[in-house]
Amino acid sequence: MPNATPSARYDSPWKAALTHAFRAFMCFFFRELAAEIDWTKRPRFRDKELAGINLGGKPDGLVADKLVEVALRNGRIQWVLVHVEVQAQRDAMLARRVLDYNYRIFTQYAQPVASLVLLADDDDPRWLPHAFHNEVLGTVMGISFASAKLMSYAARRDELLVSHNPFAWITLAHLRTQQARHDPAQLYAAKWQLTKLLYQHGWRKQRIIVLFKVIDWMMALPELYQERYWRALLKLERERKMEWISPLEQSFIDKGWRKGLKQGIEQGIEQGMERGREQGLEQGLERGIEQGLALGRKEGALALLERQLTRRFGALPKATRSKLATATLEQLEAWSDALPESQSLNQLFD
């Protein structure tokens, strides 16, 4: 149904944001801990190794987890591992799972592991797990860990709006997505406000592009609202002379729009011979816009994904280009979502 609001997607947005701006994440949610890290030494993401640690199936509500190697300012420990979880649903077993993850990672690397949890649920502001302990017959086993609550920022909207930290903006996007509760008009208004806010911060182009992808993944709109958003975005780009959407991608969109519009008008006029020229033209325009947007989205998604794959993996084999050319829009979008976590073309398509 084109008017049904799709389910919000939190996993890929949070993973992309954490990879892009880990220091900003730490400074925003765990400021005191961030001050202990030596940021002159670039953090190293160990997600590939994390995937190799047997942590079982993905728990309900776990939308992102990252393993990052950092150095500390005190110099006593050469490097430590930071395991970050973003949990979007209340989970009674969360604290126990943090203990399990921490122990398994420590066993794998024999290095200190810091566990950090961002609670992104919208259920209960009082749910703030930060420890799991078990004591029996003089033996104490357990863990204490740092946690932050996304919901605690809900009443600080003005502060989030003016903050230059990208995670203030992402927090707003997450909270506004939850607050909309599948109301497409409310979600569209929030998404458009946050999109315009991207430019007002004066962030560099790379950050704007990453955050634009975050909001487009997270705040998924019904088809008709997404088309309206797409048109507004193209207009904003022209006014601001920005390049969130490249000229190549825009040419595909425009090409699809014009092609679909022409076909729709021709069909509408033909039908209008029987039901009236004016009604036929109106139907033709509607159908043309619909076909043009659909074709433009697919060709634009194809062009974007091909360019991203080429930058990541080099020249694409003929078989890969053929696979992309025959893919549906849904497949192209799914591959785009999976790209940040994929280490090879085979892994991406599998």
SVG drawing of the C-alpha trace seen along z (x, -y; Angstrom):
<svg xmlns="http://www.w3.org/2000/svg" viewBox="-17 -29 69 50">
<polyline fill="none" stroke="black" stroke-width="0.4" points="0.0,0.0 1.6,-3.3 0.1,-5.2 1.2,-2.7 4.1,-4.0 7.0,-1.5 8.6,-0.3 11.4,-2.5 14.9,-1.1 17.3,-1.8 20.1,0.7 21.9,-0.6 21.5,-4.3 23.1,-3.8 25.9,-1.6 26.8,-4.1 26.7,-7.0 28.9,-5.2 31.5,-4.4 31.4,-8.0 31.7,-9.9 32.6,-7.6 34.3,-10.4 31.2,-12.6 29.1,-9.7 31.3,-9.3 31.4,-13.0 27.7,-13.3 26.5,-10.3 29.6,-9.4 31.5,-12.7 33.5,-11.7 34.6,-8.4 35.5,-10.2 37.9,-12.5 39.9,-9.4 40.6,-8.4 43.6,-9.5 42.0,-10.9 45.3,-11.7 45.4,-7.9 42.7,-7.1 40.1,-4.5 40.2,-1.2 36.9,0.6 37.0,4.3 33.6,5.2 35.0,8.0 36.5,9.6 33.2,9.0 31.3,10.9 33.6,13.9 32.9,14.1 30.0,16.4 27.5,14.3 24.5,16.3 21.5,14.9 20.7,11.2 18.5,10.4 15.2,8.5 15.7,4.8 19.5,4.8 19.8,2.4 23.6,1.9 26.7,3.1 30.3,2.0 33.7,3.1 36.3,0.3 39.9,0.3 41.1,-2.9 44.1,-4.1 43.8,-5.8 45.4,-9.1 47.0,-7.7 49.2,-5.4 49.0,-2.5 47.2,-0.3 48.4,-0.2 44.9,0.3 41.4,1.3 38.3,2.5 35.0,0.6 31.9,2.6 28.9,0.4 25.3,1.6 22.3,-0.4 19.2,1.3 15.8,0.1 13.5,2.3 13.2,3.2 15.0,6.5 15.0,8.1 18.1,10.1 20.1,7.0 22.4,6.8 23.1,10.5 23.9,10.3 26.3,7.5 28.2,9.6 28.3,12.5 29.5,10.3 32.1,8.6 33.5,11.9 33.6,13.5 35.4,10.5 37.9,10.4 38.5,14.2 39.1,13.7 41.6,10.9 42.9,11.0 42.6,7.3 40.3,5.0 36.8,4.5 34.6,1.5 30.9,2.1 28.7,-0.9 24.9,-0.7 22.7,-3.3 19.0,-2.6 16.9,-3.8 13.5,-2.3 10.4,-4.4 8.8,-2.1 9.8,-3.2 12.0,-6.1 12.8,-4.3 14.4,-1.3 18.1,-2.0 20.0,1.3 23.7,0.7 24.8,3.9 24.4,7.7 25.8,9.5 25.4,12.9 26.7,13.8 26.7,17.3 28.8,18.9 31.4,16.2 31.7,16.0 30.7,12.8 30.4,12.7 29.1,9.9 29.6,6.6 28.9,2.9 28.7,0.9 27.9,-2.6 24.6,-3.3 22.7,-6.3 19.0,-6.8 17.9,-8.3 14.5,-9.1 16.1,-11.5 16.8,-13.9 13.1,-14.1 12.5,-17.2 15.7,-18.9 14.5,-19.5 15.8,-23.1 19.2,-22.0 19.4,-19.3 18.4,-21.7 21.3,-24.1 24.0,-21.5 26.7,-21.1 27.3,-17.4 25.9,-15.2 24.5,-12.8 22.3,-15.5 20.7,-15.6 20.5,-11.8 18.9,-11.7 16.3,-14.1 15.7,-11.9 15.3,-8.8 13.0,-10.5 10.9,-12.2 10.5,-8.8 9.2,-7.2 6.9,-10.1 5.3,-10.0 4.1,-6.5 3.4,-5.8 1.6,-9.1 3.0,-9.9 2.2,-13.6 3.9,-14.0 6.9,-11.9 7.2,-13.9 7.2,-17.2 9.9,-15.9 12.1,-14.5 11.9,-17.7 12.7,-19.9 15.8,-17.8 16.9,-17.8 16.9,-21.6 18.8,-21.6 21.6,-19.6 22.5,-22.6 22.2,-25.1 24.9,-23.5 27.5,-24.2 28.9,-20.6 31.3,-19.5 29.9,-17.7 30.9,-14.2 29.1,-14.5 26.0,-15.9 25.9,-13.0 26.3,-10.4 23.6,-12.0 21.3,-12.4 21.5,-8.6 20.9,-8.1 17.7,-10.1 16.5,-8.6 17.0,-5.1 15.5,-5.8 12.5,-7.9 11.0,-5.7 8.0,-7.4 5.0,-6.0 5.5,-6.2 3.5,-9.3 5.1,-11.2 8.6,-10.1 7.9,-11.4 6.9,-14.7 10.0,-14.7 12.2,-13.9 10.8,-16.8 11.3,-19.2 14.9,-18.0 15.7,-18.5 14.3,-22.1 16.3,-22.8 19.4,-21.6 18.9,-23.9 18.2,-26.8 21.2,-26.1 23.5,-24.9 24.2,-21.8 25.3,-18.3 23.6,-15.8 22.3,-14.2 24.9,-14.2 24.1,-15.7 24.3,-12.1 21.7,-10.8 19.5,-13.8 19.7,-13.3 18.4,-9.8 15.5,-11.1 14.6,-13.8 14.9,-11.3 12.6,-8.9 10.2,-11.6 10.0,-12.9 9.7,-9.4 7.0,-8.4 5.2,-11.7 5.2,-11.4 3.9,-7.8 1.2,-8.7 0.0,-11.7 -0.2,-9.7 -2.2,-7.0 -4.4,-9.6 -5.2,-11.4 -6.1,-8.0 -8.4,-7.1 -9.8,-10.7 -11.3,-10.1 -14.0,-8.2 -14.3,-9.9 -13.3,-13.5 -10.0,-15.1 -9.6,-17.0 -10.1,-14.0 -7.7,-12.0 -5.0,-14.6 -5.4,-14.7 -5.1,-11.0 -2.2,-11.0 -0.3,-13.5 -0.9,-11.6 0.2,-8.3 3.1,-10.0 4.4,-11.4 4.0,-8.1 5.8,-6.2 8.5,-8.8 9.2,-8.8 9.4,-5.0 11.7,-4.8 13.8,-7.7 14.2,-6.2 15.4,-2.9 17.8,-4.4 19.1,-6.8 19.5,-4.0 21.4,-1.9 23.8,-4.7 24.5,-5.5 25.1,-1.9 27.4,-1.3 29.5,-4.3 29.7,-3.3 30.7,0.3 33.3,-0.9 34.8,-3.2 34.8,-0.4 35.9,2.7 37.3,1.3 36.1,2.0 33.0,4.1 32.9,7.5 30.5,7.8 28.5,10.3 28.0,7.9 26.9,5.1 24.4,7.5 23.1,8.4 22.6,4.8 20.9,3.9 18.3,6.6 17.6,6.0 14.4,4.5 14.4,1.2 13.9,3.2 17.0,5.3 19.1,2.2 18.0,0.5 18.7,3.7 22.2,3.9 22.8,0.2 21.7,0.8 24.0,3.8 27.1,2.2 28.6,0.6 28.9,4.0 30.0,6.0 33.7,6.9 33.4,8.2 31.0,8.3 30.2,11.9 29.3,11.1 27.1,8.3 25.1,10.3 24.9,13.3"/>
</svg>
